[in-house]
Amino acid sequence: VAGSLCAGIATDTLLGGRMILVCLPLCLLCSLSFVGWGFLNGQGEMVNIMCMALSGFLIAGPDGILGGAASKNLCDYHGKSSGYA
C-alpha cells in the first residue's frame, strides 16, 4: 500500500501526471532489489524481511499506477466514459 501511495503522490505532485517517469525507475530498482536479495539471502531473518519489504514497496508502485490510473486514462483518451464499472 505504501508503494502505491508514494508512487501516486510522486506522479501527481512532482512529475505532473507523467506516469512512465515514476514506473520506469521503480521497475528497474525492483529488479535490482531482487538481485540484491538473492545475494543477501543467507544473512538472517531481519535482512530477508527488509529485502521483502523493499521489493514489495517497489512492486506496488508501478502496479498501482499501471493497474488503476493508466487503464482509466486509456479509456478517457479513447472517448469512453469512466463511469462504467
Secondary structure, 3 states (H helix, E strand, C coil): CHHHHHHHHHHHHHCCCCCHHHHHHHHHHHHHHHHHHHHHHHHCHHHHHHHHHHHHHHHHHHHHHHHHHHHHHHHHHCCCCCCCC
